[in-house]
Amino acid sequence: MASYSASANLYNVEVVAVPDGLGLESYGSAIDESGNVAGDTKTGTDGIPFRDEAPFGLDNTFIYQDFDDIESYCYRQLGYNSCENWATRQWKGINDSGGLEREREAYYWGYTANAKGFSNGAQLFTTEPSQDYQPGGGSWVADSNNVVINKFSVDGEVMGTTSSGYYNFGNYGLAFRERGFVGTTILPPATTFNGETVSTIVTQMGRTMAFDSFSYGGATYIVGSASVAPFDYGDSDKDYNGRDVGKCFSGDAPIADPGAEDYCQNFAFSTKGFIWSSDGSTGVSVAPWSTSDTGATRDQKSYMSSVRGAVVPDSTLIANEDGSAADPTAYEGKPVLVGYNTLRDDNNLLMQAAVYYPNDGLDLTQDDQWTSKFIARAYVEDDGDYIYANTRATDINNNLMVIGESKRSGFYPENGAAANRIFVADANADSPSATYLSETGESIFFTGSGGEAKAVNNYNEMVGIIDAETAREYNGKQRRHRGFINPYDFDVGTHATRRALFQNRAWWLDDLTNDDDASGNNNQYRIIAASDINDKGEIAATALYCAGGYDNTGHNAYCDGGTGTEEIVAVKLVPTVDLNSPDATATITPRSVEQEAIERQGGSIAPWMLGLLGLVGLRRRYKK
């Protein structure tokens, strides 16, 4: 009876079980249809994000090597007035953990993992991730591999990315910085490129990422990205601290054991969108780069592409609201993929949001069985100006609703910010085009607002991260962020009664968890990110936690008068009503905005700042 009665709030907050001591902060990253949540923990900053094929999603030249490079990136592309402090945290880490410097010097210093994955209360990849290549013949160093979680596969397996960890042979060698995984299976790089066997350094040190999956022809496939060719190793700008990356090759051939040398630790690659069988035994590229070039690099830059979302449209999966069958799309029963691809513009290689459509006679044993189409209004270049740094689609649902982000160029800020603009597009259209949420007129998506489009379920309910204040970022401070949900009114698959529970609009999730009870469980949390959502409406999220509750139910209420310690914790948001019931009702009471200073004090400042560092969408294409 409770699920059909009125509720004072639409979501309850549940803490996700995380193994003791796994990290200082935990993040809810993925949720399956049964409500299981997986995530990752951090003890410091990433330095360079673990989920980007090119550093910060923009550096396809791979020249971001040290503190000065990171600081320059901040000044040029984020514009904060505190870039020295921001760059110091990314370089040095926090709490003696994380940071790019520890990776760059790991060959001599050794390394302890910063990011660790978990699911069902257990840590993932506590043993050696790969035994195919062991730099220097050394022994694997336990607790030296970073792990992040991206999604659950259609088979219910956890998917994400792990590093190889380090091998001790007197010094410490890294085999690979990223390899995608599903369950316990590591996904390998490409074995062929342009019909020829790839360089051995690709198979030894090449990187992969796993982002989504689909079922087709009775089999499960994993999609993401894979290294196919070396980057331009003759470019001295890629050298770190005088370590000549060109020495990784002797003539035209790679040296036999590159991972055992200090100058090869940061070796990188050109990447293609990729698809693997679920056991990782076979893998093929998804589509060509959008260019006539046959090589993998141009003007020191690498061609890049990636698949971030996948769906096989099934009109019987979710019926229309009146119970009738939905109209099948033109791609009924065929896998449609989204992500980004490279468009060559003279010597500039532009990474742009794309939909990958299956070719006739689709053969998943062969390369390049999809054709990519760039999403209009998400082009990097607009009338001769590089308005966006880069753009990418991040997810797609059964209705072929696409979500994504366009990073505003640091040279063309909008309303005081060079932010990620969140968009929606329709892959049913012959020429998909982006509609930006800031154009919808909803107050939480104001002009110049930035965020991340993380996931969309089959009811067109999208979740992610959005700016929670309008303060100027360019020549100002970094904005605060909050998790959001938007029950988008898409042309296909929108259920009016379900959307009506949200009052037909987008919300900060904090408003939907407000039960107006300062002493209640929900008032202990403020939702700063939403990463995934299932069809029941359950959400994998991340929250600030104040034990015992905030001083009041307001958005920016203090934790114990500003002296309490806020933690960052993985949470699951559970609807208080059956969202599909025609009799369900809920009363949404938006949180008040207290007129008090928003700065946290005392013990709360370190977790708050560290959490922000992991939640900003940082994407800018480097233009040499």
N, C-alpha and C positions, 0 to 999 in steps of 0.2 A: 504494500500500500504506500510505503514511503516514497517509492520511485515515481508515483503518479501524483503526489501532492505538491503544493507550493513549497519552494525552498527560498531561504533568505540569501542564498548565494548559489552560483552555478557550479563551482568547483570546490572540492576539498583538497587539501595538501597532505601528501604522505611522503615521509622521508624514505629514500632508497637505501637499502642495505649496502654498505661499503666495507670491505675488510679493514680491520683496525690497522692504523699506522700506514695506510697505503699512500696518503698524500695529505697536504695541508688543506686542499680544496677539492671538492668533487663536483662533477658536472654530469647532468642527465643528458645523454646523447641520442638514444634510440629506444623505441618502444615497439613491441610486436602486437598482433591482434589479440593476444591473450593478456596483455597488460604487463608483460615482463619488461623491465627497464635495464638497459646497459649504459655504461658511461666510462668516463676516465677521470683521473685525478692529476693535480699539478702540485708541485712544491716550489716552482719558480716560473719565470717567463719562458716562452718558446724560443726567443731570439728570432728565428725565422719559422713561421707557422708550419706545422707538420702536415696540413691538408692542402697545401698549394704546390702544384708542379713547378711553377716558377716562383722564386721568393717574393712574398707579399702579393702573389698573383700577378706580378707585373714584370719582374726582372728576367726576361727571356734572354738577356745577355749574361746572366749569372755573375755579375760583378759586385754584388753586395757581400763583402767579405769581412769588414771590420766595423769598429765603432763609428768612424767617420762616415762610412757608407750609410749606416743606419740613421745617423743624425741627419745627413743630407737628405735622405728619403723623407724623414719627418718634416723638415723645413720645406721641401719642395712639394710634397704631395699630401701632407696632413695639415701643415701650417700652424701647429700649436705654438703658443708663446713659451712653452716649457719643453722644447724638443731636446735640450741637453739632458734634462731629467728623464724624459721618456726613453731616449736612446740609451742612457746609462742603465736603466732597468732591463732593457732588451739585451744589452751587451753583458752586463755583470750578473744579471739574474736577481733574485730576491731570496733572502734567508739562506744565503750560500748555496742556492740551488738554481738550476736552469741557466738561461742566458746563452747567447751565441759564443761568447769567449770560451766557455767550458768545452763546447764542441770543437771550436777551432784549435784549442790546445790539448784536446783529449789524447792525441798521439803521445804526448809527453806527460800529461798530468793524470791520465786515466779518466773515467767518467762514470757517474751514477745517474741512472734514469731520472728524468724530470716528470714525464707523463706515463701513467700506468692505467691499463684498462681493467674493467671489472664487469661481471654479469652474474646475476643470481647470488650475490654476496661473495663471489670468488674472484681472485685475480687471474688475469689471462696472460698467457705466454711467459710463464715463470722459468721455462727451460729454453734452451738454444733454439731460436726460430728457424735456423737453416743450417744444414751441414754440407751444402754443395760446395761452398768456397770458404776456406778459413785462412784469412790473411796471415802470412808468415808462419803458417802451420801452428799458430798459437792456440792456447786454451781459451774457451769462451768465459768471459767475466760475467758472473751472475748479476742481475739487477742493473745491467747497463743498456738495456734496450727500451726505447720509448714506444709506447703503445697508445693509440687513440682509436675511438669507436665511431663509426659512421652510421650504421643501420643494422637492422635484422634482415636476413635474406628471406625470400619467399618460402624457404624450407625451415625458417626459424633459427638459422645459424647467425651468430654475431659476425659482423663484417667491420673491417677497419684497416689500419695501417700499423705496422711494427717496423722498427729498425732492426738491423742484425745484432745490435750490441757490439761490444768490442772484444778483440782477441789479444791476449797477452803473450808476446814473444820477446819480452824485454822492453819494447814499446807497446803501444795499443793501437791496433788497426781496425777500421770500420769496413765491413764488406759492403753494406748499403745503408743509406739513410732512411729509405722508405720501401717497404714491400706490402702490397695489399694482402689481406687474408680473409678467408671465410671459414668459420669454425677453427680448425687447427691446420688448414691447408694454406700454404704460402703460394701466392700467385707470381709466376716468373715473368721476366721481361720477354720481349719479342725474340724469336730465334731467326727470323728472316726479315729483310727490309728491301723493298723494291726487287723482290725475287731472288735476292742473294743472302747468304748466311751473314748474320750480324757479326760485328767485331767481338772478340772474346771479352773485352772490358764491359760490354753491354750485358752479357750473360753473368759475369762475375759481380759487377757493381751496379748494374742497371736498377732503376727504381720503378715501382708500380704502386698504384692506389686502387682501392675497391670502394665503390660508392653505392651501388644498387644491384638489383638482380631481377630476373624474370624467368617464367616458365614458358617453354615453346617446344612443341613436338614431343612432349613427354619428358623433357630434360630441363634442368635448371642451368642458367647461365649468369655469370657475374660480369658487371661492367665497371669500367673505370679508365685507367690510363696506364701506359707502359712505355718504358724507354725503348727506342728503336735504333738510335745512332748517337755517337759521342757529340758533345757540344764543340765549339770552335776552341780547341785546346791551345792553339797558337796565339791566342789573345792574352797578352801579359796582364791586362786589367783583371783577369780571373785569378791571378796569383794571390795567395794570402801570405803576408809577411815574408815576401821574397821566395816563397816555395814555388818553383816553376812548374805549373801544371803540365806544360808541354813535355816534360821529362817522363810523363806517363806513357809516352809513345817513343819507340825507337824506329825512326824512319816512319813508315806507314803502318807499322805493327805495334800494338800495345805491348808493354812489358809484361812478363809472365805473372807477376804477383803485385799488382798495383796497390792493393789494400794494405800492403806491408810498408809503403813509403809515405813519408809525411806530405809530400807534394801531391799525392793523389787522393787525399782524404776528402776533398771537396769536389771531386770530379762529378760532372753533371751531364745531362743528355737531352736530346730532342725527344719529344713524347707524342704518342698518338692515342686517341681514344681507342679502347681495347675491350675485347670480350673473351672470357674464358669459360670452358666447361667447369662445372662446380667442383670437380676434383683437381682442377688446375693443370690437367694433363695436356690440354690443347688451348691455344689462344690465337686470335686473329685481330688485325686492326679493323676498325669500324668504317673509316672513310678516308679518302685522301685529304691532305691539307688543301685549302682552296687556292691553288697556285699551279703554275706550269713548271716551277722548279722541280728538279729531280733530286736535288740534294736536301740535306736536313738542316742546313744553316745558311744564313745570308748576312753579310756585314756584321760579323761576330755574334749575331742573334740566332737563337734556335727556333725552329718551327715547333709549335705546341698545339695539342688538342686534348680534350678530356670528355668523358661521358659521366654526368653526375646523376642522372635519373633515367628510369626505364619503365615502360608499361606495355602490356599486350592488351589492347582494348577489348573488353568483353561486355556487350550490351546487356547480358543477363546477370551480371554481377550485382548491380544495384538498379532496381526498377525505378520507374518514375514514381512520384509521390502518390499517385492514384492507383499504384499497383501494376500498371501496364508496363510492358517491356520497353526499354529505352531504344531509340533508333540506333542501329549500328553505324559506326563511323566508316569512312572509306578505308580505314586501316584495321578493321575488325579482325582480331586473331593474329595480327602481325606486330612485332616489337617496334615501337617508336621510342627513340632515345633523345635526350637533351644534354647539353653541356656547352662547350665552346670549341671553336675551330680557329685556325689562323687565316687571315686575309692579308695577302701581300700588297702593300701600297708603296711602290718603288722599293726602297731599301728598308722600309719599316714593316715589321711583322705585327699585325694587329690581332689581338686575341678577342674574339667577338662571340656573343651568345648565338647558339645555333640549335636547330632541331635536326635530328638525323632520321630521315625517312627510309624505310626498307625498300630495296630494289625488287623488281619482279624476279621471280625465281630465286628468292633468298636462300643462300647456301652458307650455313654457319661454319663450314669447314674452310671457307675461302676468305681472303682479305677483302676489305673495302666493299661490303655488301649493302652499305647505306649511302645515301646522298644527303649532304648537309645543306641546309638553307639557313642563312643568317636571319635573325629576327629584326625586322624593320623597327626604326626608332630606338634600337639598341646598338646601332652602328657606332663604332669608336669615332669616326670622322663625320662631321656635319658641316657641309658647305665649306670645305677646305680647312676647317678647324678641328683639332682633336679635343672635342668637348668631353669625351669620356676617356679614361685611362685604359680600361678594358671592361668587358661585359661578359656575363655568363648566365646561363639557365641552370637552376639548381635542382628542380624536381618537376615531375609530371604525374598527373593522375589518370584514372580510367576514362575521364571525360575529355582527355587531351588538353586539360588546362595546365599551362606551363607557368612556373614562377621563376624569378631570377633577379639579378642585381646588375646595375650599371654604375661603375665607380666614376664619379665626377672627377675630371682632371684637376690636379692642384693648380693648374694655370687658369682654370675656368670655374672657380668656386661659385656656388649658388646660395644666396641668402646666408653668407658667412660660413659656409662649410664645403669642403671637397668630399662629399659624403657618397655612400652607396645608395642609389635610388632603387627602390624595390618595384618590380614590375610584374604584370600578368600578361600572358599571351595565349592565343588560341592556335594549337597545332592542327586543328581541323581545317584551318584556312589555307588556301593555296599559298599565300604570302603572310606568314604569321607576323604580327606587329605588337610591340610592347605598349601597354597602358600602365602608366606609372601611378602608384597608389596616392602620391601627392597630388594627383589630378582628380581624385575622386571626391574631394571636398570634405572628407572626414578629418576631424580635428587632430587625431593622433598621427596623421600623415601630412604634416604641414610642408610648405614649400621649402626645399633645402634639407628636409629630414633625411636621415640616413639610418641604415640598419642592415639586417641580413634576412633573406628569404630562405628559411630552413627546410620546410616540408609542407606538403598539402595532401589531405586525405581525399577519399572518393566522394565526399559531400562538399567539396570545394572549400573546406575550412583550412586556411593556411596559417602557419605559425612561424614565429621568428623573433627578431630583436629590432627595436626601434628606439630612436632618440626620445628621451622623456623630458627634454627641455629645449628651448629655442636659443639658448646662449650662443654667441658667436664662437665658432671653433677656429676659423682661420684668423690668426693673430689673437687668439683667445684660448680658452680652456677646453679640454675634452668634455663633451656632453655626457650626462648620465644616460643609462639605457634601461629599458624594461622589456620583458617578454610581452608579445601580443598575439592575439588571434583575430583573424578576419574571415567571417563566413561569407565569402565572396559571391556575389550574384552573377554567376557565370551563365553563358547561354545554354549549357547542357548540364544536367545533373543537380541543379540547385533545388533543395526541398524547402518550400516556403515555411512550413510549420516549424521545422528544425531551425531555420534561419531566424524565425521570429523569436525563439528563445533568447537569441542574442540581440533582440530589438533591431534586427536588420542592419547591424553596423559592426565596425571593428572596435576592439577594446584592448586596453592594457589588461593583462591577466590579473594584476593586483585588484582591479575593480571586481572581477568575477569571483575572486576568492574572499571578498569582504563579507563576513557574516555579521558585521556591526557589533562584534563582541570583543572588547579589548583583552579579555582574559581567556579567549578561546584559542584553540590550536592554530587556526589559520592566521591569527595576528602575530605569530612568531616568524612569519615569512614575508618577504617581498620578492616577487618573481623577476629576475633580471634577464632571463633568456628562456626561450622555448625552442627545442631542437627537433622534435618529431611528434606526430599525432597519428593515432589509428582511427579506424572507422567508428569506433565507439565514442570517439571524442576524447579519449585519454591522452595525456600529453607528457612527454619526457621533457623536463625543465630543470632550471638551475635557479636557486634562490639564495638571498641573504637570509640568514637565520639569527634571530635574537632569542636566546633561551629565556623562557618565561613570558615573552611577548614584548612588542614595542610599547612605548608609553601611551599610545592611542592608535586608532585604526587609520590615521591619516597616511597619505602617500609617503611623506618624508619625516615621519615621526622618529624621535630618538629611540635608541636602545639604551635603557636605564639612564636617561638624562644626557646621553652622549658619551658616557663613560663605559658602557657595556661593550663587550666584544661581539662583533658580527662575524659569523662564519659563512663561507660559501659552500652550499651543499646541493647534492643531486636530489631532486624531488620528482614525484609523479602527481599530476593533477587528475583527479577523478571526478566526473560529472556527478552532481547530487541527484540528478533525475535521468530517466531514460530519454535521451535526446530524440529518439525516434517515436516516442509515444505521442499521439495526438492530444492526450489529456495532460501532458506534462506542462507545468508552469514554474517559473522562477522569478524572484524579485531581485533585480540587480540594483545594488546600492553603491554608487561610485564612492571611492574613498575621498575624503576631504583633502585639501592642500593646506597644511598648517603653515602659518606665517612665522617661520623660524628659520634660522640658518641651516643650510643643507649639509655643511661639512661635518663629517664624522670626526670624533675626537678619541683620545685615549687609545685603548686597545683595539678599537675597531678600524683604524685607518689602514693598516697593512693588508688585511684581506680584501677590503673594499677596493683599494688601488690595484691589487693583483688581479682581482676578478675583472675589472675594466679592461685590463691589458689583453685578456683572452677573448673579449666580446666585441672588439671593434672590427668591422670589416675593412681589411687593409688591402686595397687593390689598386695598382697603378702601373701601367706599362711604361717601361723605361725607354725613352726616346734619345738615342745617342746623338 
